[in-house]
């Protein structure tokens, strides 16, 4: 998901999305450890999505959410 899509979400939606991504990351780690992971690139995508989402959350807390949308 792109950062622009995260910026359009509400605070509650961001929290739900973060929980979903964390759960997926947990499951992917177990699949990798047991040798069942087929799409290894998904681990990287999920990790980066979590970072994007957290960046948007911090920007919102600092009051920079609206200013970033226009840049």
HTML snippet that shows the backbone in 3Dmol.js (N, CA, C, O; Angstrom):
<script src="https://3Dmol.org/build/3Dmol-min.js"></script>
<div id="view" style="width:600px;height:400px;position:relative"></div>
<script>
const pdb = `
ATOM      1  N   UNK A   1       0.843  -1.173   0.000  1.00  0.00           N
ATOM      2  CA  UNK A   1       0.000   0.000   0.000  1.00  0.00           C
ATOM      3  C   UNK A   1       0.896   1.248   0.000  1.00  0.00           C
ATOM      4  O   UNK A   1       1.985   1.238   0.574  1.00  0.00           O
ATOM      5  N   UNK A   2       0.443   2.278  -0.625  1.00  0.00           N
ATOM      6  CA  UNK A   2       1.235   3.497  -0.704  1.00  0.00           C
ATOM      7  C   UNK A   2       0.938   4.418   0.471  1.00  0.00           C
ATOM      8  O   UNK A   2      -0.121   4.321   1.092  1.00  0.00           O
ATOM      9  N   UNK A   3       1.873   5.308   0.771  1.00  0.00           N
ATOM     10  CA  UNK A   3       1.724   6.232   1.887  1.00  0.00           C
ATOM     11  C   UNK A   3       0.507   7.128   1.690  1.00  0.00           C
ATOM     12  O   UNK A   3      -0.160   7.495   2.657  1.00  0.00           O
ATOM     13  N   UNK A   4       0.220   7.474   0.458  1.00  0.00           N
ATOM     14  CA  UNK A   4      -0.945   8.325   0.166  1.00  0.00           C
ATOM     15  C   UNK A   4      -2.236   7.652   0.619  1.00  0.00           C
ATOM     16  O   UNK A   4      -3.148   8.314   1.115  1.00  0.00           O
ATOM     17  N   UNK A   5      -2.306   6.340   0.448  1.00  0.00           N
ATOM     18  CA  UNK A   5      -3.496   5.594   0.867  1.00  0.00           C
ATOM     19  C   UNK A   5      -3.594   5.565   2.390  1.00  0.00           C
ATOM     20  O   UNK A   5      -4.695   5.630   2.937  1.00  0.00           O
ATOM     21  N   UNK A   6      -2.471   5.468   3.073  1.00  0.00           N
ATOM     22  CA  UNK A   6      -2.474   5.494   4.535  1.00  0.00           C
ATOM     23  C   UNK A   6      -2.899   6.860   5.060  1.00  0.00           C
ATOM     24  O   UNK A   6      -3.586   6.948   6.078  1.00  0.00           O
ATOM     25  N   UNK A   7      -2.499   7.912   4.379  1.00  0.00           N
ATOM     26  CA  UNK A   7      -2.863   9.265   4.823  1.00  0.00           C
ATOM     27  C   UNK A   7      -4.368   9.501   4.735  1.00  0.00           C
ATOM     28  O   UNK A   7      -4.920  10.307   5.484  1.00  0.00           O
ATOM     29  N   UNK A   8      -5.028   8.797   3.820  1.00  0.00           N
ATOM     30  CA  UNK A   8      -6.470   8.965   3.644  1.00  0.00           C
ATOM     31  C   UNK A   8      -7.270   8.217   4.711  1.00  0.00           C
ATOM     32  O   UNK A   8      -8.475   8.431   4.841  1.00  0.00           O
ATOM     33  N   UNK A   9      -6.621   7.354   5.463  1.00  0.00           N
ATOM     34  CA  UNK A   9      -7.314   6.555   6.475  1.00  0.00           C
ATOM     35  C   UNK A   9      -7.486   7.321   7.785  1.00  0.00           C
ATOM     36  O   UNK A   9      -6.735   8.249   8.086  1.00  0.00           O
ATOM     37  N   UNK A  10      -8.492   6.910   8.551  1.00  0.00           N
ATOM     38  CA  UNK A  10      -8.694   7.492   9.881  1.00  0.00           C
ATOM     39  C   UNK A  10      -7.717   6.842  10.866  1.00  0.00           C
ATOM     40  O   UNK A  10      -7.044   5.864  10.537  1.00  0.00           O
ATOM     41  N   UNK A  11      -7.653   7.396  12.067  1.00  0.00           N
ATOM     42  CA  UNK A  11      -6.742   6.884  13.085  1.00  0.00           C
ATOM     43  C   UNK A  11      -7.108   5.444  13.442  1.00  0.00           C
ATOM     44  O   UNK A  11      -6.224   4.600  13.593  1.00  0.00           O
ATOM     45  N   UNK A  12      -8.388   5.162  13.576  1.00  0.00           N
ATOM     46  CA  UNK A  12      -8.834   3.801  13.895  1.00  0.00           C
ATOM     47  C   UNK A  12      -8.490   2.821  12.784  1.00  0.00           C
ATOM     48  O   UNK A  12      -8.078   1.691  13.051  1.00  0.00           O
ATOM     49  N   UNK A  13      -8.657   3.249  11.552  1.00  0.00           N
ATOM     50  CA  UNK A  13      -8.319   2.387  10.425  1.00  0.00           C
ATOM     51  C   UNK A  13      -6.822   2.102  10.388  1.00  0.00           C
ATOM     52  O   UNK A  13      -6.405   0.986  10.077  1.00  0.00           O
ATOM     53  N   UNK A  14      -6.018   3.110  10.705  1.00  0.00           N
ATOM     54  CA  UNK A  14      -4.564   2.915  10.742  1.00  0.00           C
ATOM     55  C   UNK A  14      -4.177   1.903  11.818  1.00  0.00           C
ATOM     56  O   UNK A  14      -3.315   1.054  11.592  1.00  0.00           O
ATOM     57  N   UNK A  15      -4.809   1.990  12.980  1.00  0.00           N
ATOM     58  CA  UNK A  15      -4.526   1.046  14.055  1.00  0.00           C
ATOM     59  C   UNK A  15      -4.907  -0.375  13.653  1.00  0.00           C
ATOM     60  O   UNK A  15      -4.165  -1.317  13.933  1.00  0.00           O
ATOM     61  N   UNK A  16      -6.050  -0.535  13.004  1.00  0.00           N
ATOM     62  CA  UNK A  16      -6.485  -1.855  12.547  1.00  0.00           C
ATOM     63  C   UNK A  16      -5.533  -2.410  11.493  1.00  0.00           C
ATOM     64  O   UNK A  16      -5.186  -3.591  11.519  1.00  0.00           O
ATOM     65  N   UNK A  17      -5.114  -1.556  10.571  1.00  0.00           N
ATOM     66  CA  UNK A  17      -4.202  -1.981   9.511  1.00  0.00           C
ATOM     67  C   UNK A  17      -2.858  -2.391  10.096  1.00  0.00           C
ATOM     68  O   UNK A  17      -2.260  -3.368   9.646  1.00  0.00           O
ATOM     69  N   UNK A  18      -2.378  -1.654  11.097  1.00  0.00           N
ATOM     70  CA  UNK A  18      -1.111  -1.992  11.740  1.00  0.00           C
ATOM     71  C   UNK A  18      -1.202  -3.358  12.421  1.00  0.00           C
ATOM     72  O   UNK A  18      -0.283  -4.169  12.309  1.00  0.00           O
ATOM     73  N   UNK A  19      -2.293  -3.611  13.115  1.00  0.00           N
ATOM     74  CA  UNK A  19      -2.477  -4.908  13.773  1.00  0.00           C
ATOM     75  C   UNK A  19      -2.503  -6.037  12.741  1.00  0.00           C
ATOM     76  O   UNK A  19      -1.931  -7.104  12.960  1.00  0.00           O
ATOM     77  N   UNK A  20      -3.172  -5.788  11.619  1.00  0.00           N
ATOM     78  CA  UNK A  20      -3.252  -6.790  10.556  1.00  0.00           C
ATOM     79  C   UNK A  20      -1.866  -7.090   9.974  1.00  0.00           C
ATOM     80  O   UNK A  20      -1.516  -8.248   9.750  1.00  0.00           O
ATOM     81  N   UNK A  21      -1.089  -6.041   9.735  1.00  0.00           N
ATOM     82  CA  UNK A  21       0.248  -6.224   9.177  1.00  0.00           C
ATOM     83  C   UNK A  21       1.182  -6.918  10.159  1.00  0.00           C
ATOM     84  O   UNK A  21       1.999  -7.748   9.759  1.00  0.00           O
ATOM     85  N   UNK A  22       1.068  -6.584  11.441  1.00  0.00           N
ATOM     86  CA  UNK A  22       1.897  -7.227  12.459  1.00  0.00           C
ATOM     87  C   UNK A  22       1.589  -8.720  12.538  1.00  0.00           C
ATOM     88  O   UNK A  22       2.492  -9.541  12.691  1.00  0.00           O
ATOM     89  N   UNK A  23       0.293  -9.065  12.431  1.00  0.00           N
ATOM     90  CA  UNK A  23      -0.107 -10.472  12.472  1.00  0.00           C
ATOM     91  C   UNK A  23       0.439 -11.204  11.246  1.00  0.00           C
ATOM     92  O   UNK A  23       0.921 -12.332  11.349  1.00  0.00           O
ATOM     93  N   UNK A  24       0.358 -10.551  10.090  1.00  0.00           N
ATOM     94  CA  UNK A  24       0.882 -11.164   8.871  1.00  0.00           C
ATOM     95  C   UNK A  24       2.390 -11.360   8.974  1.00  0.00           C
ATOM     96  O   UNK A  24       2.915 -12.394   8.560  1.00  0.00           O
ATOM     97  N   UNK A  25       3.083 -10.370   9.524  1.00  0.00           N
ATOM     98  CA  UNK A  25       4.529 -10.475   9.694  1.00  0.00           C
ATOM     99  C   UNK A  25       4.879 -11.650  10.611  1.00  0.00           C
ATOM    100  O   UNK A  25       5.820 -12.396  10.339  1.00  0.00           O
ATOM    101  N   UNK A  26       4.127 -11.808  11.683  1.00  0.00           N
ATOM    102  CA  UNK A  26       4.328 -12.914  12.609  1.00  0.00           C
ATOM    103  C   UNK A  26       4.161 -14.258  11.892  1.00  0.00           C
ATOM    104  O   UNK A  26       4.985 -15.159  12.046  1.00  0.00           O
ATOM    105  N   UNK A  27       3.085 -14.379  11.108  1.00  0.00           N
ATOM    106  CA  UNK A  27       2.836 -15.620  10.376  1.00  0.00           C
ATOM    107  C   UNK A  27       3.918 -15.898   9.332  1.00  0.00           C
ATOM    108  O   UNK A  27       4.309 -17.047   9.129  1.00  0.00           O
ATOM    109  N   UNK A  28       4.394 -14.852   8.676  1.00  0.00           N
ATOM    110  CA  UNK A  28       5.447 -15.032   7.679  1.00  0.00           C
ATOM    111  C   UNK A  28       6.753 -15.495   8.321  1.00  0.00           C
ATOM    112  O   UNK A  28       7.483 -16.301   7.745  1.00  0.00           O
ATOM    113  N   UNK A  29       7.040 -14.985   9.511  1.00  0.00           N
ATOM    114  CA  UNK A  29       8.253 -15.432  10.224  1.00  0.00           C
ATOM    115  C   UNK A  29       8.176 -16.919  10.545  1.00  0.00           C
ATOM    116  O   UNK A  29       9.169 -17.634  10.405  1.00  0.00           O
ATOM    117  N   UNK A  30       7.015 -17.388  10.973  1.00  0.00           N
ATOM    118  CA  UNK A  30       6.855 -18.807  11.269  1.00  0.00           C
ATOM    119  C   UNK A  30       6.953 -19.654  10.008  1.00  0.00           C
ATOM    120  O   UNK A  30       7.549 -20.731  10.023  1.00  0.00           O
ATOM    121  N   UNK A  31       6.375 -19.173   8.927  1.00  0.00           N
ATOM    122  CA  UNK A  31       6.464 -19.916   7.665  1.00  0.00           C
ATOM    123  C   UNK A  31       7.904 -20.012   7.203  1.00  0.00           C
ATOM    124  O   UNK A  31       8.330 -21.055   6.708  1.00  0.00           O
ATOM    125  N   UNK A  32       8.666 -18.923   7.362  1.00  0.00           N
ATOM    126  CA  UNK A  32      10.071 -18.941   6.951  1.00  0.00           C
ATOM    127  C   UNK A  32      10.873 -19.913   7.808  1.00  0.00           C
ATOM    128  O   UNK A  32      11.714 -20.650   7.292  1.00  0.00           O
ATOM    129  N   UNK A  33      10.619 -19.917   9.104  1.00  0.00           N
ATOM    130  CA  UNK A  33      11.351 -20.790  10.023  1.00  0.00           C
ATOM    131  C   UNK A  33      11.056 -22.267   9.750  1.00  0.00           C
ATOM    132  O   UNK A  33      11.934 -23.115   9.910  1.00  0.00           O
ATOM    133  N   UNK A  34       9.837 -22.572   9.343  1.00  0.00           N
ATOM    134  CA  UNK A  34       9.474 -23.964   9.096  1.00  0.00           C
ATOM    135  C   UNK A  34       9.727 -24.386   7.651  1.00  0.00           C
ATOM    136  O   UNK A  34       9.492 -25.539   7.290  1.00  0.00           O
ATOM    137  N   UNK A  35      10.202 -23.460   6.825  1.00  0.00           N
ATOM    138  CA  UNK A  35      10.523 -23.787   5.435  1.00  0.00           C
ATOM    139  C   UNK A  35       9.313 -23.819   4.517  1.00  0.00           C
ATOM    140  O   UNK A  35       9.398 -24.373   3.421  1.00  0.00           O
ATOM    141  N   UNK A  36       8.199 -23.247   4.925  1.00  0.00           N
ATOM    142  CA  UNK A  36       6.977 -23.268   4.119  1.00  0.00           C
ATOM    143  C   UNK A  36       6.732 -21.969   3.361  1.00  0.00           C
ATOM    144  O   UNK A  36       5.743 -21.861   2.636  1.00  0.00           O
ATOM    145  N   UNK A  37       7.608 -20.987   3.514  1.00  0.00           N
ATOM    146  CA  UNK A  37       7.387 -19.696   2.880  1.00  0.00           C
ATOM    147  C   UNK A  37       7.744 -19.772   1.403  1.00  0.00           C
ATOM    148  O   UNK A  37       8.875 -20.102   1.047  1.00  0.00           O
ATOM    149  N   UNK A  38       6.773 -19.464   0.544  1.00  0.00           N
ATOM    150  CA  UNK A  38       7.001 -19.516  -0.900  1.00  0.00           C
ATOM    151  C   UNK A  38       7.351 -18.146  -1.461  1.00  0.00           C
ATOM    152  O   UNK A  38       8.250 -18.027  -2.293  1.00  0.00           O
ATOM    153  N   UNK A  39       6.643 -17.105  -1.009  1.00  0.00           N
ATOM    154  CA  UNK A  39       6.857 -15.754  -1.528  1.00  0.00           C
ATOM    155  C   UNK A  39       7.738 -14.988  -0.539  1.00  0.00           C
ATOM    156  O   UNK A  39       7.231 -14.298   0.346  1.00  0.00           O
ATOM    157  N   UNK A  40       9.042 -15.111  -0.690  1.00  0.00           N
ATOM    158  CA  UNK A  40       9.959 -14.493   0.268  1.00  0.00           C
ATOM    159  C   UNK A  40       9.957 -12.967   0.191  1.00  0.00           C
ATOM    160  O   UNK A  40      10.306 -12.300   1.165  1.00  0.00           O
ATOM    161  N   UNK A  41       9.577 -12.419  -0.934  1.00  0.00           N
ATOM    162  CA  UNK A  41       9.564 -10.964  -1.074  1.00  0.00           C
ATOM    163  C   UNK A  41       8.460 -10.323  -0.240  1.00  0.00           C
ATOM    164  O   UNK A  41       8.522  -9.130   0.057  1.00  0.00           O
ATOM    165  N   UNK A  42       7.458 -11.098   0.137  1.00  0.00           N
ATOM    166  CA  UNK A  42       6.344 -10.565   0.928  1.00  0.00           C
ATOM    167  C   UNK A  42       6.820 -10.107   2.306  1.00  0.00           C
ATOM    168  O   UNK A  42       6.257  -9.170   2.873  1.00  0.00           O
ATOM    169  N   UNK A  43       7.851 -10.758   2.850  1.00  0.00           N
ATOM    170  CA  UNK A  43       8.397 -10.369   4.157  1.00  0.00           C
ATOM    171  C   UNK A  43       8.882  -8.927   4.089  1.00  0.00           C
ATOM    172  O   UNK A  43       8.605  -8.125   4.981  1.00  0.00           O
ATOM    173  N   UNK A  44       9.595  -8.613   3.044  1.00  0.00           N
ATOM    174  CA  UNK A  44      10.123  -7.256   2.855  1.00  0.00           C
ATOM    175  C   UNK A  44       9.000  -6.243   2.645  1.00  0.00           C
ATOM    176  O   UNK A  44       9.040  -5.145   3.201  1.00  0.00           O
ATOM    177  N   UNK A  45       7.998  -6.609   1.844  1.00  0.00           N
ATOM    178  CA  UNK A  45       6.876  -5.713   1.581  1.00  0.00           C
ATOM    179  C   UNK A  45       6.115  -5.377   2.861  1.00  0.00           C
ATOM    180  O   UNK A  45       5.760  -4.222   3.096  1.00  0.00           O
ATOM    181  N   UNK A  46       5.870  -6.385   3.678  1.00  0.00           N
ATOM    182  CA  UNK A  46       5.126  -6.173   4.920  1.00  0.00           C
ATOM    183  C   UNK A  46       5.926  -5.278   5.859  1.00  0.00           C
ATOM    184  O   UNK A  46       5.374  -4.366   6.476  1.00  0.00           O
ATOM    185  N   UNK A  47       7.218  -5.540   5.965  1.00  0.00           N
ATOM    186  CA  UNK A  47       8.072  -4.721   6.836  1.00  0.00           C
ATOM    187  C   UNK A  47       8.057  -3.261   6.396  1.00  0.00           C
ATOM    188  O   UNK A  47       7.998  -2.363   7.236  1.00  0.00           O
ATOM    189  N   UNK A  48       8.108  -3.021   5.121  1.00  0.00           N
ATOM    190  CA  UNK A  48       8.091  -1.645   4.615  1.00  0.00           C
ATOM    191  C   UNK A  48       6.722  -0.987   4.766  1.00  0.00           C
ATOM    192  O   UNK A  48       6.627   0.213   5.025  1.00  0.00           O
ATOM    193  N   UNK A  49       5.667  -1.777   4.603  1.00  0.00           N
ATOM    194  CA  UNK A  49       4.317  -1.240   4.820  1.00  0.00           C
ATOM    195  C   UNK A  49       4.129  -0.810   6.272  1.00  0.00           C
ATOM    196  O   UNK A  49       3.515   0.222   6.544  1.00  0.00           O
ATOM    197  N   UNK A  50       4.657  -1.601   7.202  1.00  0.00           N
ATOM    198  CA  UNK A  50       4.580  -1.240   8.623  1.00  0.00           C
ATOM    199  C   UNK A  50       5.320   0.070   8.858  1.00  0.00           C
ATOM    200  O   UNK A  50       4.830   0.936   9.583  1.00  0.00           O
ATOM    201  N   UNK A  51       6.482   0.222   8.259  1.00  0.00           N
ATOM    202  CA  UNK A  51       7.251   1.457   8.426  1.00  0.00           C
ATOM    203  C   UNK A  51       6.508   2.655   7.842  1.00  0.00           C
ATOM    204  O   UNK A  51       6.493   3.726   8.449  1.00  0.00           O
ATOM    205  N   UNK A  52       5.891   2.488   6.667  1.00  0.00           N
ATOM    206  CA  UNK A  52       5.122   3.583   6.061  1.00  0.00           C
ATOM    207  C   UNK A  52       3.960   3.992   6.958  1.00  0.00           C
ATOM    208  O   UNK A  52       3.713   5.177   7.183  1.00  0.00           O
ATOM    209  N   UNK A  53       3.257   2.994   7.460  1.00  0.00           N
ATOM    210  CA  UNK A  53       2.104   3.260   8.299  1.00  0.00           C
ATOM    211  C   UNK A  53       2.513   3.987   9.581  1.00  0.00           C
ATOM    212  O   UNK A  53       1.853   4.942   9.990  1.00  0.00           O
ATOM    213  N   UNK A  54       3.582   3.545  10.204  1.00  0.00           N
ATOM    214  CA  UNK A  54       4.050   4.194  11.429  1.00  0.00           C
ATOM    215  C   UNK A  54       4.515   5.623  11.151  1.00  0.00           C
ATOM    216  O   UNK A  54       4.336   6.505  11.991  1.00  0.00           O
ATOM    217  N   UNK A  55       5.104   5.854   9.996  1.00  0.00           N
ATOM    218  CA  UNK A  55       5.536   7.198   9.628  1.00  0.00           C
ATOM    219  C   UNK A  55       4.336   8.133   9.521  1.00  0.00           C
ATOM    220  O   UNK A  55       4.392   9.274   9.980  1.00  0.00           O
ATOM    221  N   UNK A  56       3.262   7.656   8.919  1.00  0.00           N
ATOM    222  CA  UNK A  56       2.039   8.459   8.794  1.00  0.00           C
ATOM    223  C   UNK A  56       1.450   8.729  10.173  1.00  0.00           C
ATOM    224  O   UNK A  56       1.002   9.843  10.447  1.00  0.00           O
ATOM    225  N   UNK A  57       1.446   7.722  11.043  1.00  0.00           N
ATOM    226  CA  UNK A  57       0.913   7.911  12.392  1.00  0.00           C
ATOM    227  C   UNK A  57       1.701   8.963  13.166  1.00  0.00           C
ATOM    228  O   UNK A  57       1.105   9.807  13.834  1.00  0.00           O
ATOM    229  N   UNK A  58       3.015   8.928  13.087  1.00  0.00           N
ATOM    230  CA  UNK A  58       3.845   9.909  13.792  1.00  0.00           C
ATOM    231  C   UNK A  58       3.620  11.304  13.219  1.00  0.00           C
ATOM    232  O   UNK A  58       3.552  12.278  13.969  1.00  0.00           O
ATOM    233  N   UNK A  59       3.505  11.406  11.905  1.00  0.00           N
ATOM    234  CA  UNK A  59       3.252  12.705  11.279  1.00  0.00           C
ATOM    235  C   UNK A  59       1.917  13.283  11.740  1.00  0.00           C
ATOM    236  O   UNK A  59       1.796  14.486  11.968  1.00  0.00           O
ATOM    237  N   UNK A  60       0.926  12.420  11.873  1.00  0.00           N
ATOM    238  CA  UNK A  60      -0.380  12.884  12.355  1.00  0.00           C
ATOM    239  C   UNK A  60      -0.296  13.391  13.783  1.00  0.00           C
ATOM    240  O   UNK A  60      -0.876  14.424  14.117  1.00  0.00           O
ATOM    241  N   UNK A  61       0.429  12.661  14.628  1.00  0.00           N
ATOM    242  CA  UNK A  61       0.566  13.078  16.027  1.00  0.00           C
ATOM    243  C   UNK A  61       1.280  14.416  16.146  1.00  0.00           C
ATOM    244  O   UNK A  61       0.991  15.206  17.044  1.00  0.00           O
ATOM    245  N   UNK A  62       2.204  14.662  15.246  1.00  0.00           N
ATOM    246  CA  UNK A  62       2.961  15.910  15.276  1.00  0.00           C
ATOM    247  C   UNK A  62       2.269  17.022  14.505  1.00  0.00           C
ATOM    248  O   UNK A  62       2.805  18.126  14.411  1.00  0.00           O
ATOM    249  N   UNK A  63       1.113  16.763  13.962  1.00  0.00           N
ATOM    250  CA  UNK A  63       0.353  17.783  13.254  1.00  0.00           C
ATOM    251  C   UNK A  63       0.845  18.088  11.867  1.00  0.00           C
ATOM    252  O   UNK A  63       0.590  19.178  11.354  1.00  0.00           O
ATOM    253  N   UNK A  64       1.546  17.157  11.236  1.00  0.00           N
ATOM    254  CA  UNK A  64       2.097  17.391   9.911  1.00  0.00           C
ATOM    255  C   UNK A  64       1.330  16.658   8.816  1.00  0.00           C
ATOM    256  O   UNK A  64       1.748  16.686   7.659  1.00  0.00           O
ATOM    257  N   UNK A  65       0.230  16.010   9.147  1.00  0.00           N
ATOM    258  CA  UNK A  65      -0.518  15.220   8.185  1.00  0.00           C
ATOM    259  C   UNK A  65      -1.039  16.000   7.007  1.00  0.00           C
ATOM    260  O   UNK A  65      -0.890  15.560   5.867  1.00  0.00           O
ATOM    261  N   UNK A  66      -1.649  17.150   7.247  1.00  0.00           N
ATOM    262  CA  UNK A  66      -2.225  17.951   6.172  1.00  0.00           C
ATOM    263  C   UNK A  66      -1.153  18.614   5.314  1.00  0.00           C
ATOM    264  O   UNK A  66      -1.329  18.760   4.105  1.00  0.00           O
ATOM    265  N   UNK A  67      -0.059  19.010   5.922  1.00  0.00           N
ATOM    266  CA  UNK A  67       1.018  19.680   5.187  1.00  0.00           C
ATOM    267  C   UNK A  67       1.704  18.706   4.227  1.00  0.00           C
ATOM    268  O   UNK A  67       2.124  19.106   3.142  1.00  0.00           O
ATOM    269  N   UNK A  68       1.821  17.438   4.611  1.00  0.00           N
ATOM    270  CA  UNK A  68       2.486  16.462   3.762  1.00  0.00           C
ATOM    271  C   UNK A  68       1.646  16.077   2.547  1.00  0.00           C
ATOM    272  O   UNK A  68       2.205  15.722   1.509  1.00  0.00           O
ATOM    273  N   UNK A  69       0.337  16.136   2.650  1.00  0.00           N
ATOM    274  CA  UNK A  69      -0.528  15.767   1.544  1.00  0.00           C
ATOM    275  C   UNK A  69      -0.321  16.668   0.331  1.00  0.00           C
ATOM    276  O   UNK A  69      -0.460  16.210  -0.803  1.00  0.00           O
ATOM    277  N   UNK A  70       0.003  17.917   0.544  1.00  0.00           N
ATOM    278  CA  UNK A  70       0.128  18.872  -0.553  1.00  0.00           C
ATOM    279  C   UNK A  70       1.514  18.903  -1.175  1.00  0.00           C
ATOM    280  O   UNK A  70       1.688  19.508  -2.233  1.00  0.00           O
ATOM    281  N   UNK A  71       2.506  18.272  -0.557  1.00  0.00           N
ATOM    282  CA  UNK A  71       3.857  18.307  -1.117  1.00  0.00           C
ATOM    283  C   UNK A  71       4.058  17.311  -2.202  1.00  0.00           C
ATOM    284  O   UNK A  71       5.147  17.225  -2.768  1.00  0.00           O
TER     285      UNK A  71
END
`;
const viewer = $3Dmol.createViewer("view");
viewer.addModel(pdb, "pdb");
viewer.setStyle({}, {cartoon: {color: "spectrum"}});
viewer.zoomTo();
viewer.render();
</script>
